[in-house]
């Protein structure tokens, strides 16, 4: 009987039925596309973050002494695949009259290769960090007009100490002089992460150490683990062995705000787009209320012939269930098809409307990322079906409460 009420009969009720079905279809389709694209965006960011930074960082936010001992101790953990000391901090750079304040990151290329994939991000020149060699981010290079082979003048904290000594006065101070360091740009890298590409300059560990007068010290130890998503387990074991203030921090700890913001956006988008399904559910409710009024005589006749309240209730709930199931199934198929051809659709919009959905200049994505999670598909489709059944409950309950005598009084 529920299927009979769903058949198109060129009436206003049938039009509302179709619109309700289309509303559920569009809501499920848009939810699947948006949530999958945002999941892909999050996964892409994770890959880029873990390609530039370590899975776990050992640091005391000061000077870490005896780094070789810490590296050897960290590698004793079976889950640690690589370890590399690093030095990181701000410097002042002068190039062609332009003053900038990037972050210097000093690494040992051989050891760092066991932790990150920095070498694969070089787009110009080569990944050569020997002596004065430096590799800079493409956004930083573009902003300051830097090319491979250019020389950068660097004022480091060591120079600040020298300037303070000169200002202190004295005969020796008056005869002394301080000289900034120079770096030669050997390569330009591009990770696709704005913060990294616009703020970082990579140099050798020795060069960075001379900038900060660290001698045999470093700022931290970078670690790579077997399972990045389970880095917290390794972090816990390491912290049990480390002496405070030296602690282990995972990549999730150091990028907590970024990934928390993405997670919040995914949840907000889910609830906002769910309103499309809710609008369709209101249409379904109005349809069933209209059917209840129009079919009151048939309902009364069925109850007079022995139909129970539960059977009448079931007919109208089945109506909502069918709309939810069919709309969710069509929305699922449409959403997966749109995800499969998302790049072609994006290119078509760009040509037809001049709209760039994912501009390469901003996101550095050659294509729109997407990750289809079966769990997300199940939640979206199940939620849509539940909303449709819930929307059908009030009209179904009203229909089941009709009295045969009142329905057939004037028949």
N, C-alpha and C positions, 0 to 999 in steps of 0.2 A: 504493500500500500504506500509506503514511503517513496518507493521508486515511481509509483504511479503519479504521486503529487509532484514529482520532479520533472515529469515529461513536459516539454514546451507545448503550450496550447494557444500561443499568440494572445496571451492575456497579460495584464499588468503584473500579476503575481509571478508569472513565468519570467518576465523581464527582471524582476527583483531577484529571482532564483539565480538567473544567469550572472547578474551583477555580483551577487554574494559569492558565487563560485569563482568569478574572475578576481574578486577582492582577495580571497584566500590564496589563489594562484599567485597573484602579484606580490602579496605580502611574503609568502614563503620563498618565492624566487629572489626577491630583493634581499631578504635576510640572508639567504645562502650565499649570494654573490658578495655582499658587503662583508659578512663575517669571514668568509674564506679569503678575500683579498686582504683584510686586516690581519688575519693569521699569517698569510704569506709575507706581508710587510714586516710583521714582528719577527718571523723566522729569518728574513733577509737581514734585518738589523742585528739579530743575534750573531749571524754568520760574520757580518762585518765587524762587530764589536770584538768577537773572539778571534778574528783574524789580525786585529791590531793590538789588542790587550791580552793579558794572560788570563787563564782560567782562575788562578789563585795568586794573590800577591802577598808576600811576606814583608811587612814594613812596620817601623815604629814612628813614622812621620818625622824622622830625624836622620841621623847617620847610623847606618848598620855596619858594624865592624865584622871582620873575618867572614866575608861573603862566601869564600870557598868552602868553609866548614859548614855553613848553612845549606849550600847547594848539595854537598855530599849527604847531609842529614836528611834533606827533603827527598832525595832520590832513593832513600831506603824504603820509602812507602811504595808498595807494589802498584798503586794506582797513578803514581807520578811518572809521566813519560819524559819530561824535560824540565830543566831549570836553568835560569839565566839571570845574572845580576843586572841592574839598570840604575841609571842616574837620571832624574827628571827635575826640571825647575825652570823658572822664567829667566830670560836674558833680554838685553836691549840690543837690537840690530839696526845698523845704519847702512842703507844701500841707496846710492844715487840721491842722497838728501832726504830719503824717506825713512822715518823712524818707526819701528814696530817692536812689539814685545811678545814674541812667540815663546813656546815652551821647548826647551832643548831636551831631547831624550837620548841619553847615551847608552849604547848597547854593544855587546860583543857579537858581531854578526854570526859567527859559528855557533855559539851557544844559543843565541836568540832564535836561530833557525829550528831548534828543537821545541820552541815554545809558541812562536807566532809565524805568520806567513807574510811578513813585511816585504820580502823580496818580490813576491808576485804582483804587488801593487805598483811597481815602478813602471811608468808609462813613457818616460823620456830619460835618456842617459842610462846609467847603470847603478846598481846598488853597491856602491863602493864607499865604505866607511874606513878609510885609512888616513892617518895624519889629519890634515885639514879638510878632508872630504866630508861633505854633508849632503843629505837628501831631504828635500823640502816638499811640502804638500802643494798640490796644483792650485788650490784656491789662494794660498799664501803667495805663491809665485806669481799668479795672475794679478793679484791685488797690488803687488809691489814691482811688477815689471821684471821679474827675475827669470833668467834663462840658464840652461846648463852651461857651466864654465864661468859664470859670474862669481865675483868675490864679495863676501859679506863681512862687514866690520862688526864685531861682537863685543859688547861691553858686559862683562860678567860680574858676579858678586866679588870676585877677586880684585877686579879693577876698582870697585867701590871701596874696598879695604885700603887699597893703595892711595886712593884720593883722600880718604880720611887721614891717613898717615901724613900726607903732604900738607893738609890743612892744619895738622897739629903743630906745625912750626918746627923750629930747630934747624941747626946748620945742616945736618944730614938730610932732613926733609927738603930743604931748599935746593939741594943738589940732586935729589932723586927725581925720577920721572916715571910715569905709568903709561903703558902702551896697551891698546885694545888688541884682541885676537882677531884673526882673519880665517874665514872658512871659504872653501871653494865648492860650489854647487856641482856635484857629480851626477845627480839624478833628481827626478821629480816623481812623486808617487800620488796615486789617487785611490782612496778607499771607498769613496761614495758617502762617507760620513763627514758632514760639514765641519764639525768641531775638530776632527783630526786633520782634514785637508787644509784648513785655514789657520791652524794654530801651532802645528808641530814641525820641528826641524830635527832630523835624526843625525847623530854624530857617533863617533866611536866612544867606547867607555873611557878610554884614556883622556880624550879631549874634553869630555864632559867633566871628568874628575879634576882636570886642571882649572876649569872654570870655577869650581866650587871649593878648591883646596881640600879635597877629601882624602888625599893620599891613598891609603888602601881601603877606604870606606866607600859605601854605595848608599843609595836611597832605598833599595828594596831588592827582593828576589822574585822574579816572575816564574810561575810554574804552569805546566800543562798537564792535565789529568786525562785519564782514559775516558771517563764519562762526564762531560761538562755539566750536564743537568744534575749530576749527583756530586758536584764539587763540595757541597756543604758537609758531606760525610768525611771527605778528606780534610776539609778545614777543621772539623771538630777534633780529629786525631792529631793534627799538627799543633793546634792550640794547647792541647794537653802536654806537649813536649816543649813548647816555646816559653821563654821567660819574658813576662811583661816588662816594658810596654810593647815588645815585639809581638805582633799578632798576625794571623792569616785572614785575608779578606777575599771573598769570592768575586767573580765578575758580576754576579747579581747584586752583591752589596755595593759595589762601586758604581753600578749603573741603575740603582734602584729607582730613582725618580723617572728615568726614561721609560723603563719597561712598566712601571706602575701607571704612568700616564697612558700608555698604549692599552693596558688592560682595562683601565677605566673607560677609555673611548670605546672599546669593544662592547663593554656592558651597556654603556649609554646608547650606542647605536642599536643594540639588540632591542632594548625597551622602546626606543623611539620608533623603530621600524615595525615593532609588534603592533603599533596602533593601526597600521594598515589592515592587519587581520582583525583587530577589534572593530574597525569600521565595517568590515565585511560581516562580522558577527551580528552587529546591530541590524544590518540589512536582512540577515537570516531570521533574526527574531521578529522583525516586522512582517516578513513573509509568512511565518508560521502563525502569527497572530491573525493575519488576514485569512489564512486557510482555516483556522479554527472557527472564525466567524462565518465564513462561507460554507463550511462543511458541518455546521452544528447539527443539521438534520441527519446527515449520514452518521455522525458520531452517536447521536441519540438512538438511531435505528440499530447500530451495531451493539450498543449497550443493552437495548431492549431484547436483542437476540442472544445475549449472554456474554458479550465481551466484557472483560474485567477492566478495572481502572489501570492495572499494570500493563495490559495489552495496548490500551489506547496511549498510555504514556510511552510505551516502547515504539509505537508507530512514529510519533513525532520526534523522539530522540534519535531514531534510526534516520529520519530525514536530516537532522543536523550532522549525524555521524557520516552519512554518505557525502554530504557537501564537504565536510572536513577531510575525509579520506581522498576523494577525487581531487579537490583543490590542492591538497598537500602533494599528492602524487604528480599532478601536472606541474605544480610549482617546483618540485624537486627535479623533474626532468628538464624543465625550462632553465632552472638555475644552473644545473650541471652543463647544459648545452651552452649557455651564455659564458660560463667560466672557460669552457673549452675554446671558444672563439673570442675571448675577451680582448685580445690584442687586435684582432681584425675589427671588432666593434669600436675600440678606441681609435684606431686609425681612420675608420669611416667617419666618426664624429669630428675628428681633427680636420679631415678634408671638407666635410659638409658644413660644419658649424664654426670651424676655427677654434675648437675647444681642445686644449691639451689636458687630459685627465691626470696623467703622471708625467709632468715635464722632466725630461732627462737632465736639464740644467740644475734642477732642484734635488731630485731623488737619485740620479745616476743609475736608474734601472733601464736596461735595454728593453724589458718587457714588464708588464704588470704582474707582480708576484701573486700567487694564490696557493693556499694549502687547504685541501678538502679534508676536514676531520669528520669521520663517521659519527663521532659523539655529538658534534655540533648539528649535523644533519638530523640525527635522531631527536635531539632536544627541540629543534625548530619545528619539525613535522609533528611531533607529539604535542607540543604546545598549541599548534594551530588546530589540531583535531579536538583537543580538550576544550579550547575556547568555543569552537563550533557546537560541541555537545552541550556545553554550559549555556550557550546562547539559546539553545532549543529547549532548555529545561522548563522555563517559565511558561511558554505557550503550551508545552506538552502537559505540564501539571494542570493548567487551566482547562485543557481539553479533557483530561481524565476526570475532572471534577464536574463536568456537565451532567445534569440529571435528564434521563430519557423523557420524563413527563414534561419538563419545561421545553426541551428541544422539539417535541412532537405535538405540542399543545394545539397548534393551529394547522396541523397537517390532516 
